[in-house]
Structure formats: C-alpha cells, structure tokens
C-alpha cells in the first residue's frame, strides 16, 4: 500500500498532510504524516495489485520505509494525501512506485489496524506486463508470483501484514 534516506522516510514526507479519519471513516481534519504515524491515527491508503494473467507482481520495500522496511509487499500504494481522491492517489502511487499508468479496477475497501497502522484501504487491480521502472526508489526487488502459489510464497518470507490481510482475500487466495 509513495512515502529517502533518513529515519524511515523520504525527505519532506513527514510534513505531507493526510486526512485524519473518525471511526466511521469521515474526515475530521488534516494532520502531518509524522503526526499520523506517531499517534497511529486512522487514515486512508490505496493498494494497487499489478496482475499479468495469473501472476502477481510482488516487491521488496526499501530499508528506509517508515513501516515494515525491507519487507515484501503484495501491492503497491501508500497514504492518500489530504483532500486527494482515492483514484488520483492510486494513479499517482502506480506512477511513482512502478513507473506505469494502467486502467484501475476497484476490488474493495478494507479496514486494517494493528499497533503501528490504522488504515481504511481501497484496493485496486491493474493489468500490466511492464516494463516497470520503480522510479521513486521505494522498491529494491520485484518478482512475479503465480496466484495459485501465492499463499505458499507468503508463508516463506516477511510480508507486510496489512498487505496479507487486505489483499489476499480480495484475490481469492
């Protein structure tokens, strides 16, 4: 689910504004990304799964990411900016992280919470076989995984927990 070097974030990212959500998902104000992370505030995120036929493009996150550094991820994406629409955020994240534009199909909305992240996520599907460029440096490795083998692949490595909870059920695996 675009977020440099430094203690867990790209320069300038901690000052980005994000919508702070009430428990019912309505916007109650804008906070900085740093405040959202520090206080584990409910916010919006987008996840974009990139599919090519029966394969899912997975990726390993950079070691400077603010949550789950160096973990593998089943979806590209990130935090939705304050006042930004879901679709604009998804298109932006796909361009920033994967270097592509693609038609997006909404797979669903899912809420995820743990002791580090509280998010209301919208999950999109994008069909693409590449080429991919990973322009913002958030991706350090990538691989295609057959959807039929995805559960076993996940079991064998560290994968972002929100990605597992949010994405796997929507892919039917």
MIPA-572228 format. One record per residue: residue in one letter; x, y negated, z negated of N, C-alpha, C in turn; residue number from 1. Coordinates in steps of 0.2 Angstrom, whole numbers. Last residue first. Example, Ala and Ser with C-alpha at 12.3 -4.5 7.8 and 13.67 -1.06 7.14 Angstrom:
2
+------+-------+-------+-------+-------+-------+-------+-------+-------+-------+-----+
: type :   n.x :   n.y :   n.z :  ca.x :  ca.y :  ca.z :   c.x :   c.y :   c.z : seq :
+------+-------+-------+-------+-------+-------+-------+-------+-------+-------+-----+
:    S :    64 :    11 :   -35 :    68 :     5 :   -36 :    64 :     0 :   -39 :   2 :
:    A :    66 :    28 :   -39 :    62 :    22 :   -39 :    66 :    16 :   -39 :   1 :
+------+-------+-------+-------+-------+-------+-------+-------+-------+-------+-----+
//
This chain:
173
+------+-------+-------+-------+-------+-------+-------+-------+-------+-------+-----+
: type :   n.x :   n.y :   n.z :  ca.x :  ca.y :  ca.z :   c.x :   c.y :   c.z : seq :
+------+-------+-------+-------+-------+-------+-------+-------+-------+-------+-----+
:    X :   -36 :    80 :    14 :   -31 :    85 :    12 :   -31 :    86 :     4 : 173 :
:    X :   -44 :    70 :    19 :   -47 :    76 :    19 :   -42 :    82 :    17 : 172 :
:    X :   -40 :    57 :    18 :   -38 :    60 :    24 :   -40 :    68 :    24 : 171 :
:    X :   -45 :    53 :     6 :   -48 :    50 :    12 :   -46 :    53 :    19 : 170 :
:    X :   -37 :    60 :    -3 :   -44 :    61 :    -2 :   -47 :    59 :     4 : 169 :
:    X :   -24 :    53 :    -1 :   -25 :    60 :     1 :   -33 :    62 :     2 : 168 :
:    X :   -25 :    39 :    -5 :   -25 :    41 :     2 :   -27 :    48 :     3 : 167 :
:    X :   -26 :    37 :   -19 :   -30 :    33 :   -14 :   -31 :    36 :    -7 : 166 :
:    X :   -17 :    46 :   -25 :   -24 :    46 :   -27 :   -29 :    43 :   -22 : 165 :
:    X :    -5 :    43 :   -17 :    -8 :    50 :   -18 :   -15 :    50 :   -20 : 164 :
:    X :    -4 :    29 :   -20 :    -4 :    32 :   -13 :    -7 :    39 :   -13 : 163 :
:    X :    -2 :    29 :   -33 :    -8 :    26 :   -31 :    -9 :    28 :   -23 : 162 :
:    X :    11 :    35 :   -35 :     5 :    39 :   -37 :    -2 :    36 :   -34 : 161 :
:    X :    23 :    38 :   -22 :    19 :    33 :   -26 :    12 :    36 :   -28 : 160 :
:    X :    32 :    53 :   -25 :    27 :    49 :   -20 :    24 :    44 :   -24 : 159 :
:    X :    45 :    63 :   -25 :    42 :    57 :   -29 :    38 :    53 :   -24 : 158 :
:    X :    41 :    80 :   -19 :    45 :    74 :   -19 :    42 :    68 :   -23 : 157 :
:    X :    33 :    91 :   -16 :    40 :    92 :   -16 :    45 :    86 :   -17 : 156 :
:    X :    20 :    87 :   -15 :    22 :    91 :   -21 :    30 :    92 :   -22 : 155 :
:    X :    20 :    82 :    -2 :    19 :    78 :    -8 :    21 :    81 :   -14 : 154 :
:    X :    20 :    94 :     5 :    26 :    89 :     6 :    26 :    84 :     0 : 153 :
:    X :     8 :   100 :     2 :    15 :   103 :     0 :    20 :    98 :     1 : 152 :
:    X :    -1 :    91 :     8 :    -1 :    92 :     1 :     6 :    95 :    -2 : 151 :
:    X :     3 :    91 :    22 :     4 :    85 :    18 :     4 :    87 :    10 : 150 :
:    X :     1 :   100 :    32 :     6 :   102 :    27 :     7 :    96 :    22 : 149 :
:    X :    -9 :    95 :    40 :   -10 :   102 :    37 :    -5 :   103 :    31 : 148 :
:    X :    -3 :    84 :    45 :    -8 :    83 :    40 :    -9 :    89 :    36 : 147 :
:    X :    15 :    84 :    46 :     9 :    86 :    49 :     3 :    86 :    43 : 146 :
:    X :    24 :    69 :    45 :    22 :    75 :    41 :    15 :    77 :    44 : 145 :
:    X :    38 :    60 :    50 :    31 :    62 :    52 :    30 :    69 :    48 : 144 :
:    X :    47 :    47 :    41 :    46 :    54 :    44 :    39 :    56 :    46 : 143 :
:    X :    59 :    36 :    36 :    52 :    37 :    38 :    52 :    44 :    41 : 142 :
:    X :    68 :    24 :    25 :    67 :    30 :    29 :    60 :    32 :    31 : 141 :
:    X :    66 :    11 :    20 :    73 :    14 :    21 :    73 :    20 :    25 : 140 :
:    X :    56 :    -3 :    21 :    56 :     4 :    22 :    63 :     6 :    24 : 139 :
:    X :    57 :   -16 :    19 :    54 :   -13 :    14 :    55 :    -5 :    15 : 138 :
:    X :    62 :   -24 :    30 :    67 :   -21 :    26 :    64 :   -17 :    20 : 137 :
:    X :    54 :   -29 :    39 :    55 :   -33 :    33 :    59 :   -30 :    28 : 136 :
:    X :    53 :   -21 :    51 :    56 :   -27 :    51 :    58 :   -31 :    44 : 135 :
:    X :    51 :    -8 :    57 :    52 :    -9 :    50 :    55 :   -15 :    49 : 134 :
:    X :    48 :    -3 :    70 :    55 :    -6 :    69 :    56 :    -8 :    61 : 133 :
:    X :    43 :    11 :    81 :    42 :     7 :    74 :    49 :     3 :    73 : 132 :
:    X :    35 :    13 :    97 :    40 :    14 :    92 :    39 :     9 :    86 : 131 :
:    X :    22 :    24 :    89 :    28 :    19 :    89 :    29 :    16 :    96 : 130 :
:    X :    10 :    30 :    90 :    16 :    34 :    90 :    22 :    30 :    90 : 129 :
:    X :    -5 :    27 :    81 :     1 :    24 :    84 :     7 :    29 :    84 : 128 :
:    X :   -19 :    21 :    73 :   -17 :    26 :    78 :   -11 :    23 :    81 : 127 :
:    X :   -23 :    18 :    57 :   -21 :    15 :    63 :   -18 :    21 :    67 : 126 :
:    X :   -35 :    16 :    44 :   -31 :    20 :    48 :   -29 :    17 :    55 : 125 :
:    X :   -36 :     8 :    28 :   -37 :     8 :    35 :   -33 :    14 :    38 : 124 :
:    X :   -43 :     5 :    12 :   -39 :     9 :    16 :   -41 :     9 :    23 : 123 :
:    X :   -42 :    -6 :    -1 :   -46 :    -5 :     6 :   -41 :    -1 :    10 : 122 :
:    X :   -42 :    -6 :   -18 :   -39 :    -5 :   -12 :   -44 :    -4 :    -6 : 121 :
:    X :   -39 :   -14 :   -32 :   -45 :   -12 :   -28 :   -42 :   -12 :   -21 : 120 :
:    X :   -28 :   -10 :   -46 :   -30 :   -12 :   -39 :   -36 :   -10 :   -36 : 119 :
:    X :   -16 :   -11 :   -57 :   -24 :   -11 :   -57 :   -26 :   -14 :   -50 : 118 :
:    X :    -1 :    -3 :   -63 :    -5 :    -6 :   -57 :   -13 :    -5 :   -58 : 117 :
:    X :     4 :     2 :   -74 :     8 :    -3 :   -71 :     4 :    -6 :   -65 : 116 :
:    X :    -4 :    12 :   -80 :    -1 :     7 :   -84 :     3 :     2 :   -81 : 115 :
:    X :   -17 :    12 :   -67 :   -13 :    15 :   -72 :    -9 :    10 :   -76 : 114 :
:    X :   -30 :    13 :   -55 :   -27 :    10 :   -61 :   -23 :    15 :   -65 : 113 :
:    X :   -39 :    10 :   -41 :   -34 :    14 :   -44 :   -31 :    10 :   -50 : 112 :
:    X :   -53 :    11 :   -30 :   -50 :     8 :   -36 :   -45 :    13 :   -39 : 111 :
:    X :   -56 :    10 :   -13 :   -55 :    14 :   -19 :   -51 :    10 :   -24 : 110 :
:    X :   -65 :    11 :     2 :   -62 :     7 :    -3 :   -62 :    11 :   -10 : 109 :
:    X :   -61 :    17 :    18 :   -65 :    17 :    12 :   -61 :    12 :     7 : 108 :
:    X :   -56 :    16 :    31 :   -58 :    23 :    29 :   -62 :    23 :    22 : 107 :
:    X :   -58 :     6 :    45 :   -58 :     6 :    38 :   -60 :    14 :    36 : 106 :
:    X :   -46 :     5 :    58 :   -52 :     8 :    56 :   -53 :     9 :    48 : 105 :
:    X :   -38 :    -6 :    69 :   -38 :    -3 :    62 :   -45 :    -1 :    61 : 104 :
:    X :   -26 :    -5 :    82 :   -33 :    -6 :    80 :   -34 :    -3 :    73 : 103 :
:    X :   -10 :   -13 :    79 :   -15 :    -7 :    81 :   -22 :    -9 :    79 : 102 :
:    X :     6 :   -18 :    80 :    -1 :   -20 :    80 :    -5 :   -14 :    82 : 101 :
:    X :    22 :   -16 :    71 :    17 :   -14 :    76 :    10 :   -18 :    75 : 100 :
:    X :    31 :   -15 :    61 :    33 :   -19 :    67 :    28 :   -17 :    73 :  99 :
:    X :    29 :   -11 :    48 :    30 :    -6 :    53 :    32 :    -9 :    60 :  98 :
:    X :    29 :   -23 :    40 :    32 :   -17 :    37 :    34 :   -12 :    43 :  97 :
:    X :    23 :   -33 :    47 :    29 :   -34 :    43 :    32 :   -28 :    41 :  96 :
:    X :    11 :   -27 :    54 :    17 :   -30 :    57 :    23 :   -31 :    53 :  95 :
:    X :     5 :   -22 :    42 :     7 :   -17 :    48 :    12 :   -21 :    52 :  94 :
:    X :     2 :   -34 :    35 :     6 :   -29 :    32 :     9 :   -24 :    38 :  93 :
:    X :    -7 :   -41 :    45 :     0 :   -44 :    43 :     5 :   -38 :    40 :  92 :
:    X :   -18 :   -32 :    45 :   -14 :   -33 :    51 :    -7 :   -36 :    49 :  91 :
:    X :   -21 :   -33 :    31 :   -19 :   -26 :    34 :   -15 :   -27 :    40 :  90 :
:    X :   -25 :   -46 :    30 :   -19 :   -43 :    26 :   -17 :   -37 :    29 :  89 :
:    X :   -35 :   -47 :    39 :   -30 :   -51 :    40 :   -24 :   -48 :    36 :  88 :
:    X :   -44 :   -38 :    32 :   -42 :   -36 :    39 :   -36 :   -40 :    40 :  87 :
:    X :   -47 :   -45 :    20 :   -44 :   -38 :    20 :   -41 :   -37 :    27 :  86 :
:    X :   -42 :   -62 :    20 :   -47 :   -57 :    21 :   -43 :   -50 :    21 :  85 :
:    X :   -36 :   -72 :     7 :   -34 :   -69 :    13 :   -40 :   -63 :    14 :  84 :
:    X :   -37 :   -78 :    -6 :   -41 :   -81 :    -1 :   -40 :   -77 :     6 :  83 :
:    X :   -21 :   -73 :   -10 :   -27 :   -77 :   -12 :   -30 :   -80 :    -6 :  82 :
:    X :   -16 :   -58 :    -1 :   -15 :   -64 :    -4 :   -21 :   -68 :    -6 :  81 :
:    X :   -15 :   -41 :    -6 :   -19 :   -46 :    -2 :   -18 :   -53 :    -5 :  80 :
:    X :    -1 :   -31 :    -7 :    -5 :   -35 :   -10 :    -9 :   -40 :    -5 :  79 :
:    X :     0 :   -17 :     5 :     3 :   -21 :     0 :    -3 :   -26 :    -3 :  78 :
:    X :     7 :    -6 :    17 :     2 :   -10 :    15 :     5 :   -14 :     9 :  77 :
:    X :     7 :    12 :    22 :    10 :     5 :    22 :     5 :     0 :    19 :  76 :
:    X :     6 :    27 :    14 :     3 :    22 :    18 :     7 :    16 :    17 :  75 :
:    X :    13 :    36 :     7 :     9 :    39 :    12 :     6 :    34 :    16 :  74 :
:    X :    30 :    35 :     1 :    23 :    32 :     2 :    19 :    35 :     8 :  73 :
:    X :    43 :    39 :   -10 :    40 :    39 :    -4 :    33 :    37 :    -4 :  72 :
:    X :    53 :    27 :   -20 :    48 :    32 :   -20 :    45 :    33 :   -12 :  71 :
:    X :    61 :    16 :   -22 :    64 :    22 :   -19 :    59 :    28 :   -18 :  70 :
:    X :    50 :     9 :   -35 :    56 :     8 :   -30 :    59 :    15 :   -28 :  69 :
:    X :    37 :     7 :   -41 :    39 :    13 :   -38 :    45 :    12 :   -33 :  68 :
:    X :    36 :   -11 :   -39 :    34 :    -5 :   -42 :    36 :     1 :   -38 :  67 :
:    X :    45 :   -19 :   -32 :    43 :   -21 :   -39 :    40 :   -15 :   -42 :  66 :
:    X :    59 :   -13 :   -23 :    52 :   -14 :   -23 :    50 :   -15 :   -31 :  65 :
:    X :    73 :   -10 :   -21 :    71 :   -17 :   -24 :    64 :   -18 :   -25 :  64 :
:    X :    74 :     1 :   -13 :    75 :     2 :   -20 :    74 :    -5 :   -24 :  63 :
:    X :    61 :     4 :    -1 :    67 :     1 :    -3 :    68 :     1 :   -11 :  62 :
:    X :    52 :    19 :     1 :    52 :    12 :    -1 :    59 :    10 :    -3 :  61 :
:    X :    50 :    30 :    15 :    53 :    29 :     8 :    54 :    21 :     7 :  60 :
:    X :    34 :    35 :    23 :    40 :    31 :    22 :    43 :    31 :    15 :  59 :
:    X :    25 :    44 :    35 :    27 :    43 :    28 :    33 :    39 :    28 :  58 :
:    X :    13 :    46 :    47 :    20 :    43 :    46 :    20 :    41 :    39 :  57 :
:    X :     5 :    61 :    50 :     5 :    55 :    46 :    12 :    53 :    46 :  56 :
:    X :    -2 :    70 :    64 :     4 :    69 :    60 :     3 :    62 :    56 :  55 :
:    X :   -11 :    74 :    74 :   -12 :    77 :    67 :    -6 :    76 :    63 :  54 :
:    X :   -10 :    59 :    81 :   -13 :    65 :    82 :   -15 :    68 :    75 :  53 :
:    X :    -3 :    49 :    71 :    -2 :    51 :    78 :    -4 :    58 :    79 :  52 :
:    X :    -7 :    36 :    60 :    -8 :    43 :    62 :    -6 :    43 :    69 :  51 :
:    X :    -4 :    27 :    46 :    -2 :    27 :    53 :    -2 :    35 :    55 :  50 :
:    X :   -14 :    19 :    34 :   -11 :    26 :    36 :   -10 :    25 :    44 :  49 :
:    X :   -13 :     6 :    24 :   -14 :     7 :    31 :   -10 :    14 :    32 :  48 :
:    X :   -20 :    -3 :    11 :   -16 :     3 :    13 :   -18 :     5 :    20 :  47 :
:    X :   -21 :   -18 :     2 :   -23 :   -14 :     8 :   -18 :    -8 :     9 :  46 :
:    X :   -28 :   -24 :   -14 :   -22 :   -22 :    -9 :   -25 :   -18 :    -3 :  45 :
:    X :   -33 :   -36 :   -26 :   -34 :   -32 :   -20 :   -28 :   -30 :   -17 :  44 :
:    X :   -32 :   -33 :   -44 :   -31 :   -37 :   -38 :   -32 :   -33 :   -32 :  43 :
:    X :   -31 :   -34 :   -62 :   -34 :   -31 :   -56 :   -34 :   -36 :   -50 :  42 :
:    X :   -15 :   -36 :   -69 :   -21 :   -39 :   -68 :   -24 :   -35 :   -62 :  41 :
:    X :    -3 :   -34 :   -78 :    -6 :   -29 :   -74 :   -14 :   -31 :   -73 :  40 :
:    X :     5 :   -45 :   -82 :    -1 :   -43 :   -86 :    -5 :   -38 :   -83 :  39 :
:    X :    15 :   -44 :   -72 :    17 :   -45 :   -79 :    11 :   -42 :   -83 :  38 :
:    X :     8 :   -44 :   -60 :    12 :   -39 :   -62 :    13 :   -38 :   -69 :  37 :
:    X :     2 :   -57 :   -60 :    -2 :   -51 :   -59 :     2 :   -45 :   -61 :  36 :
:    X :    13 :   -66 :   -62 :     8 :   -65 :   -67 :     4 :   -59 :   -67 :  35 :
:    X :    19 :   -63 :   -49 :    23 :   -62 :   -56 :    18 :   -61 :   -61 :  34 :
:    X :    10 :   -68 :   -41 :    11 :   -61 :   -41 :    15 :   -59 :   -47 :  33 :
:    X :    -1 :   -80 :   -49 :     5 :   -78 :   -45 :     6 :   -71 :   -46 :  32 :
:    X :   -19 :   -81 :   -47 :   -13 :   -80 :   -51 :    -7 :   -79 :   -46 :  31 :
:    X :   -35 :   -87 :   -45 :   -29 :   -85 :   -42 :   -23 :   -86 :   -47 :  30 :
:    X :   -51 :   -80 :   -50 :   -46 :   -85 :   -50 :   -40 :   -83 :   -46 :  29 :
:    X :   -60 :   -71 :   -49 :   -61 :   -75 :   -54 :   -56 :   -81 :   -55 :  28 :
:    X :   -69 :   -61 :   -37 :   -63 :   -66 :   -38 :   -65 :   -70 :   -44 :  27 :
:    X :   -76 :   -46 :   -41 :   -77 :   -53 :   -39 :   -71 :   -57 :   -41 :  26 :
:    X :   -75 :   -33 :   -47 :   -72 :   -34 :   -41 :   -73 :   -41 :   -38 :  25 :
:    X :   -80 :   -31 :   -60 :   -84 :   -29 :   -54 :   -81 :   -31 :   -47 :  24 :
:    X :   -69 :   -36 :   -67 :   -70 :   -29 :   -67 :   -75 :   -27 :   -62 :  23 :
:    X :   -62 :   -49 :   -57 :   -66 :   -47 :   -63 :   -67 :   -39 :   -62 :  22 :
:    X :   -46 :   -52 :   -50 :   -52 :   -49 :   -50 :   -55 :   -48 :   -56 :  21 :
:    X :   -36 :   -64 :   -43 :   -37 :   -60 :   -49 :   -44 :   -58 :   -49 :  20 :
:    X :   -27 :   -65 :   -28 :   -34 :   -66 :   -31 :   -34 :   -61 :   -37 :  19 :
:    X :   -11 :   -73 :   -28 :   -15 :   -67 :   -27 :   -22 :   -68 :   -30 :  18 :
:    X :     3 :   -82 :   -22 :    -4 :   -82 :   -25 :    -8 :   -76 :   -23 :  17 :
:    X :    20 :   -80 :   -24 :    14 :   -79 :   -20 :     8 :   -79 :   -24 :  16 :
:    X :    31 :   -80 :   -33 :    27 :   -86 :   -33 :    21 :   -85 :   -28 :  15 :
:    X :    37 :   -68 :   -30 :    34 :   -69 :   -37 :    30 :   -75 :   -37 :  14 :
:    X :    43 :   -70 :   -17 :    37 :   -66 :   -18 :    34 :   -67 :   -25 :  13 :
:    X :    55 :   -76 :   -17 :    49 :   -80 :   -16 :    43 :   -77 :   -17 :  12 :
:    X :    64 :   -62 :   -12 :    64 :   -69 :   -14 :    58 :   -73 :   -12 :  11 :
:    X :    57 :   -46 :   -16 :    60 :   -51 :   -11 :    59 :   -58 :   -13 :  10 :
:    X :    60 :   -38 :   -31 :    56 :   -41 :   -27 :    59 :   -45 :   -22 :   9 :
:    X :    68 :   -32 :   -41 :    61 :   -29 :   -40 :    57 :   -33 :   -35 :   8 :
:    X :    78 :   -43 :   -44 :    75 :   -38 :   -49 :    68 :   -36 :   -47 :   7 :
:    X :    86 :   -43 :   -28 :    84 :   -46 :   -34 :    80 :   -41 :   -38 :   6 :
:    X :    81 :   -42 :   -11 :    86 :   -41 :   -16 :    84 :   -45 :   -22 :   5 :
:    X :    72 :   -41 :    -1 :    75 :   -43 :    -6 :    78 :   -41 :   -12 :   4 :
:    X :    30 :   -34 :     1 :    32 :   -38 :    -6 :    39 :   -40 :    -7 :   3 :
:    X :    18 :   -29 :    10 :    24 :   -33 :    10 :    25 :   -36 :     3 :   2 :
:    X :     5 :     6 :     0 :     0 :     0 :     0 :     6 :    -7 :     0 :   1 :
+------+-------+-------+-------+-------+-------+-------+-------+-------+-------+-----+
//
